[in-house]
Amino acid sequence: MPRDAHWQETLAANYWKSDYKNHRDTLRYLDAVHAELREVLKVLGLAKRDD
């Protein structure tokens, strides 16, 4: 999909940036985002503190 001409046109039309990640990189990214958001929620008192 990231090389598809229609997708490239959609990116350009919406001023989007292509940031394709394979399965492994996607999991790493989501794990990092989850950890970051969990810390924010803990600071705000909206998540359990499991530490």
MMTF fields as JSON, N, C-alpha, C and O atoms, coordinates in Angstrom:
{
  "mmtfVersion": "1.0.0",
  "mmtfProducer": "UNKNOWN",
  "numBonds": 203,
  "numAtoms": 204,
  "numGroups": 51,
  "numChains": 1,
  "numModels": 1,
  "chainsPerModel": [1],
  "groupsPerChain": [51],
  "chainIdList": ["A"],
  "bondAtomList": [4, 2, 8, 6, 12, 10, 16, 14, 20, 18, 24, 22, 28, 26, 32, 30, 36, 34, 40, 38, 44, 42, 48, 46, 52, 50, 56, 54, 60, 58, 64, 62, 68, 66, 72, 70, 76, 74, 80, 78, 84, 82, 88, 86, 92, 90, 96, 94, 100, 98, 104, 102, 108, 106, 112, 110, 116, 114, 120, 118, 124, 122, 128, 126, 132, 130, 136, 134, 140, 138, 144, 142, 148, 146, 152, 150, 156, 154, 160, 158, 164, 162, 168, 166, 172, 170, 176, 174, 180, 178, 184, 182, 188, 186, 192, 190, 196, 194, 200, 198],
  "bondOrderList": [1, 1, 1, 1, 1, 1, 1, 1, 1, 1, 1, 1, 1, 1, 1, 1, 1, 1, 1, 1, 1, 1, 1, 1, 1, 1, 1, 1, 1, 1, 1, 1, 1, 1, 1, 1, 1, 1, 1, 1, 1, 1, 1, 1, 1, 1, 1, 1, 1, 1],
  "groupList": [{"groupName": "MET", "atomNameList": ["N", "CA", "C", "O"], "elementList": ["N", "C", "C", "O"], "formalChargeList": [0, 0, 0, 0], "bondAtomList": [1, 0, 2, 1, 3, 2], "bondOrderList": [1, 1, 2], "singleLetterCode": "M", "chemCompType": "L-PEPTIDE LINKING"}, {"groupName": "PRO", "atomNameList": ["N", "CA", "C", "O"], "elementList": ["N", "C", "C", "O"], "formalChargeList": [0, 0, 0, 0], "bondAtomList": [1, 0, 2, 1, 3, 2], "bondOrderList": [1, 1, 2], "singleLetterCode": "P", "chemCompType": "L-PEPTIDE LINKING"}, {"groupName": "ARG", "atomNameList": ["N", "CA", "C", "O"], "elementList": ["N", "C", "C", "O"], "formalChargeList": [0, 0, 0, 0], "bondAtomList": [1, 0, 2, 1, 3, 2], "bondOrderList": [1, 1, 2], "singleLetterCode": "R", "chemCompType": "L-PEPTIDE LINKING"}, {"groupName": "ASP", "atomNameList": ["N", "CA", "C", "O"], "elementList": ["N", "C", "C", "O"], "formalChargeList": [0, 0, 0, 0], "bondAtomList": [1, 0, 2, 1, 3, 2], "bondOrderList": [1, 1, 2], "singleLetterCode": "D", "chemCompType": "L-PEPTIDE LINKING"}, {"groupName": "ALA", "atomNameList": ["N", "CA", "C", "O"], "elementList": ["N", "C", "C", "O"], "formalChargeList": [0, 0, 0, 0], "bondAtomList": [1, 0, 2, 1, 3, 2], "bondOrderList": [1, 1, 2], "singleLetterCode": "A", "chemCompType": "L-PEPTIDE LINKING"}, {"groupName": "HIS", "atomNameList": ["N", "CA", "C", "O"], "elementList": ["N", "C", "C", "O"], "formalChargeList": [0, 0, 0, 0], "bondAtomList": [1, 0, 2, 1, 3, 2], "bondOrderList": [1, 1, 2], "singleLetterCode": "H", "chemCompType": "L-PEPTIDE LINKING"}, {"groupName": "TRP", "atomNameList": ["N", "CA", "C", "O"], "elementList": ["N", "C", "C", "O"], "formalChargeList": [0, 0, 0, 0], "bondAtomList": [1, 0, 2, 1, 3, 2], "bondOrderList": [1, 1, 2], "singleLetterCode": "W", "chemCompType": "L-PEPTIDE LINKING"}, {"groupName": "GLN", "atomNameList": ["N", "CA", "C", "O"], "elementList": ["N", "C", "C", "O"], "formalChargeList": [0, 0, 0, 0], "bondAtomList": [1, 0, 2, 1, 3, 2], "bondOrderList": [1, 1, 2], "singleLetterCode": "Q", "chemCompType": "L-PEPTIDE LINKING"}, {"groupName": "GLU", "atomNameList": ["N", "CA", "C", "O"], "elementList": ["N", "C", "C", "O"], "formalChargeList": [0, 0, 0, 0], "bondAtomList": [1, 0, 2, 1, 3, 2], "bondOrderList": [1, 1, 2], "singleLetterCode": "E", "chemCompType": "L-PEPTIDE LINKING"}, {"groupName": "THR", "atomNameList": ["N", "CA", "C", "O"], "elementList": ["N", "C", "C", "O"], "formalChargeList": [0, 0, 0, 0], "bondAtomList": [1, 0, 2, 1, 3, 2], "bondOrderList": [1, 1, 2], "singleLetterCode": "T", "chemCompType": "L-PEPTIDE LINKING"}, {"groupName": "LEU", "atomNameList": ["N", "CA", "C", "O"], "elementList": ["N", "C", "C", "O"], "formalChargeList": [0, 0, 0, 0], "bondAtomList": [1, 0, 2, 1, 3, 2], "bondOrderList": [1, 1, 2], "singleLetterCode": "L", "chemCompType": "L-PEPTIDE LINKING"}, {"groupName": "ASN", "atomNameList": ["N", "CA", "C", "O"], "elementList": ["N", "C", "C", "O"], "formalChargeList": [0, 0, 0, 0], "bondAtomList": [1, 0, 2, 1, 3, 2], "bondOrderList": [1, 1, 2], "singleLetterCode": "N", "chemCompType": "L-PEPTIDE LINKING"}, {"groupName": "TYR", "atomNameList": ["N", "CA", "C", "O"], "elementList": ["N", "C", "C", "O"], "formalChargeList": [0, 0, 0, 0], "bondAtomList": [1, 0, 2, 1, 3, 2], "bondOrderList": [1, 1, 2], "singleLetterCode": "Y", "chemCompType": "L-PEPTIDE LINKING"}, {"groupName": "LYS", "atomNameList": ["N", "CA", "C", "O"], "elementList": ["N", "C", "C", "O"], "formalChargeList": [0, 0, 0, 0], "bondAtomList": [1, 0, 2, 1, 3, 2], "bondOrderList": [1, 1, 2], "singleLetterCode": "K", "chemCompType": "L-PEPTIDE LINKING"}, {"groupName": "SER", "atomNameList": ["N", "CA", "C", "O"], "elementList": ["N", "C", "C", "O"], "formalChargeList": [0, 0, 0, 0], "bondAtomList": [1, 0, 2, 1, 3, 2], "bondOrderList": [1, 1, 2], "singleLetterCode": "S", "chemCompType": "L-PEPTIDE LINKING"}, {"groupName": "VAL", "atomNameList": ["N", "CA", "C", "O"], "elementList": ["N", "C", "C", "O"], "formalChargeList": [0, 0, 0, 0], "bondAtomList": [1, 0, 2, 1, 3, 2], "bondOrderList": [1, 1, 2], "singleLetterCode": "V", "chemCompType": "L-PEPTIDE LINKING"}, {"groupName": "GLY", "atomNameList": ["N", "CA", "C", "O"], "elementList": ["N", "C", "C", "O"], "formalChargeList": [0, 0, 0, 0], "bondAtomList": [1, 0, 2, 1, 3, 2], "bondOrderList": [1, 1, 2], "singleLetterCode": "G", "chemCompType": "PEPTIDE LINKING"}],
  "groupTypeList": [0, 1, 2, 3, 4, 5, 6, 7, 8, 9, 10, 4, 4, 11, 12, 6, 13, 14, 3, 12, 13, 11, 5, 2, 3, 9, 10, 2, 12, 10, 3, 4, 15, 5, 4, 8, 10, 2, 8, 15, 10, 13, 15, 10, 16, 10, 4, 13, 2, 3, 3],
  "groupIdList": [1, 2, 3, 4, 5, 6, 7, 8, 9, 10, 11, 12, 13, 14, 15, 16, 17, 18, 19, 20, 21, 22, 23, 24, 25, 26, 27, 28, 29, 30, 31, 32, 33, 34, 35, 36, 37, 38, 39, 40, 41, 42, 43, 44, 45, 46, 47, 48, 49, 50, 51],
  "secStructList": [7, 6, 6, 7, 2, 2, 2, 2, 2, 2, 2, 2, 2, 6, 6, 7, 7, 7, 7, 7, 7, 7, 2, 2, 2, 2, 2, 2, 2, 2, 2, 2, 2, 2, 2, 2, 2, 2, 2, 2, 2, 2, 2, 6, 6, 7, 1, 7, 7, 7, 7],
  "xCoordList": [0.794, 0.0, 0.846, 0.477, 1.961, 2.702, 3.246, 3.535, 3.388, 3.895, 2.788, 3.053, 1.557, 0.412, 0.239, 0.286, 0.04, -0.08, -1.257, -1.145, -2.377, -3.545, -3.25, -3.656, -2.557, -2.195, -1.271, -1.438, -0.306, 0.611, -0.147, 0.17, -1.145, -1.977, -2.772, -2.906, -3.296, -4.053, -3.158, -3.567, -1.939, -0.989, -0.75, -0.826, -0.467, -0.172, -1.386, -1.243, -2.565, -3.778, -4.119, -4.725, -3.733, -4.06, -2.868, -2.955, -1.747, -0.525, -0.092, 0.398, -0.287, 0.114, 1.518, 2.016, 2.151, 3.478, 3.349, 2.659, 3.994, 3.97, 4.896, 6.059, 4.38, 5.174, 4.909, 4.504, 5.141, 4.879, 5.769, 6.965, 5.167, 5.898, 5.487, 4.308, 6.463, 6.122, 5.549, 5.451, 5.183, 4.53, 5.362, 4.847, 6.617, 7.482, 7.635, 7.539, 7.873, 8.038, 6.737, 6.762, 5.61, 4.32, 4.109, 3.656, 4.428, 4.29, 5.19, 4.773, 6.411, 7.33, 6.78, 6.806, 6.285, 5.728, 4.535, 4.458, 3.615, 2.423, 2.782, 2.171, 3.758, 4.209, 4.782, 4.525, 5.553, 6.152, 5.073, 5.119, 4.113, 3.031, 2.198, 1.805, 1.932, 1.164, 1.873, 1.244, 3.17, 3.928, 3.912, 3.761, 4.067, 4.063, 2.704, 2.635, 1.636, 0.296, -0.061, -0.746, 0.394, 0.136, 0.756, 0.139, 1.979, 2.641, 1.876, 1.736, 1.391, 0.612, -0.652, -0.998, -1.332, -2.554, -2.271, -3.085, -1.135, -0.758, -0.542, -1.006, 0.163, 0.421, -0.876, -1.011, -1.824, -3.119, -4.058, -5.14, -3.634, -4.451, -5.583, -6.569, -5.456, -6.512, -6.181, -6.941, -5.065, -4.693, -4.118, -3.579, -4.237, -3.657, -2.156, -1.558, -1.558, -0.093, 0.346, 0.207, 0.874, 1.294, 2.772, 3.269, 3.486, 4.936, 5.293, 6.475],
  "yCoordList": [-1.196, 0.0, 1.274, 2.226, 1.344, 2.603, 3.013, 4.19, 2.07, 2.402, 2.603, 3.006, 2.329, 2.453, 3.904, 4.826, 4.101, 5.447, 6.208, 7.397, 5.524, 6.191, 6.638, 7.726, 5.815, 6.184, 7.392, 8.298, 7.416, 8.547, 9.834, 10.902, 9.725, 10.881, 11.354, 12.555, 10.403, 10.742, 11.453, 12.438, 10.951, 11.598, 13.048, 13.967, 13.237, 14.577, 15.501, 16.661, 14.998, 15.82, 16.285, 17.342, 15.502, 15.822, 16.345, 16.557, 16.549, 17.022, 16.085, 16.524, 14.78, 13.773, 13.295, 13.436, 12.727, 12.138, 10.623, 10.122, 9.908, 8.455, 7.997, 8.396, 7.169, 6.668, 5.178, 4.72, 4.436, 3.0, 2.294, 2.571, 1.384, 0.535, -0.91, -1.208, -1.799, -3.211, -3.696, -2.923, -4.946, -5.499, -5.297, -4.821, -5.647, -5.543, -4.092, -3.788, -3.198, -1.786, -1.174, -0.313, -1.618, -1.141, -1.548, -0.737, -2.783, -3.234, -2.445, -2.065, -2.2, -1.399, 0.008, 0.541, 0.597, 1.947, 1.985, 2.86, 1.052, 1.033, 0.78, 1.368, -0.082, -0.326, 0.951, 1.255, 1.692, 2.936, 3.981, 4.657, 4.113, 5.076, 4.685, 5.544, 3.399, 2.919, 3.262, 3.751, 3.011, 3.299, 4.795, 5.194, 5.611, 7.059, 7.55, 8.343, 7.081, 7.509, 6.979, 7.655, 5.795, 5.234, 6.112, 6.36, 6.58, 7.46, 8.769, 9.265, 9.319, 10.56, 10.326, 11.137, 9.219, 8.915, 8.691, 9.062, 8.093, 7.906, 9.245, 9.457, 10.149, 11.476, 12.217, 12.939, 12.035, 12.706, 12.002, 12.505, 10.836, 10.093, 9.339, 8.997, 9.08, 8.405, 6.951, 6.293, 6.452, 5.056, 4.493, 5.229, 3.204, 2.541, 2.65, 2.656, 2.735, 2.731, 1.309, 0.831, 0.64, -0.758, -0.897, -2.02, 0.198, 0.111, -0.48, -0.629],
  "zCoordList": [0.0, 0.0, 0.0, -0.688, 0.733, 0.757, -0.618, -0.836, -1.537, -2.871, -3.894, -5.026, -3.507, -4.399, -4.856, -4.041, -6.152, -6.71, -6.104, -5.806, -5.924, -5.336, -3.911, -3.504, -3.163, -1.793, -1.792, -0.975, -2.69, -2.794, -3.131, -2.608, -4.002, -4.343, -3.129, -2.893, -2.365, -1.157, -0.145, 0.47, 0.023, 0.929, 0.499, 1.315, -0.767, -1.286, -1.156, -0.77, -1.472, -1.434, -0.026, 0.151, 0.975, 2.365, 3.162, 4.371, 2.457, 3.11, 4.237, 5.277, 4.005, 4.98, 4.679, 3.562, 5.697, 5.549, 5.662, 6.55, 4.786, 4.851, 5.97, 6.027, 6.846, 7.972, 8.132, 9.199, 7.07, 7.081, 8.098, 8.198, 8.842, 9.786, 9.545, 9.354, 9.556, 9.441, 10.782, 11.735, 10.844, 12.03, 13.294, 14.306, 13.242, 14.424, 14.864, 16.053, 13.911, 14.253, 14.776, 15.656, 14.237, 14.718, 16.171, 16.978, 16.513, 17.899, 18.837, 19.931, 18.415, 19.241, 19.448, 20.558, 18.373, 18.448, 19.399, 20.262, 19.248, 20.098, 21.555, 22.448, 21.812, 23.19, 23.802, 24.967, 23.02, 23.518, 23.803, 24.831, 22.903, 23.104, 24.325, 25.115, 24.474, 25.616, 26.924, 27.863, 26.987, 28.202, 28.511, 29.666, 27.484, 27.678, 28.18, 29.119, 27.558, 27.966, 29.352, 30.119, 29.668, 30.996, 32.078, 33.114, 31.832, 32.802, 32.97, 34.088, 31.888, 31.966, 32.795, 33.655, 32.533, 33.274, 34.759, 35.604, 35.081, 36.478, 37.165, 38.285, 36.492, 37.056, 37.306, 38.294, 36.413, 36.545, 37.526, 37.829, 38.019, 38.957, 38.293, 38.946, 37.015, 36.263, 35.926, 35.215, 36.425, 36.199, 37.488, 38.315, 37.648, 38.82, 38.767, 37.691, 39.911, 39.991, 40.292, 41.418, 39.288, 39.426, 39.749, 39.839, 39.924, 40.091, 41.423, 41.736]
}
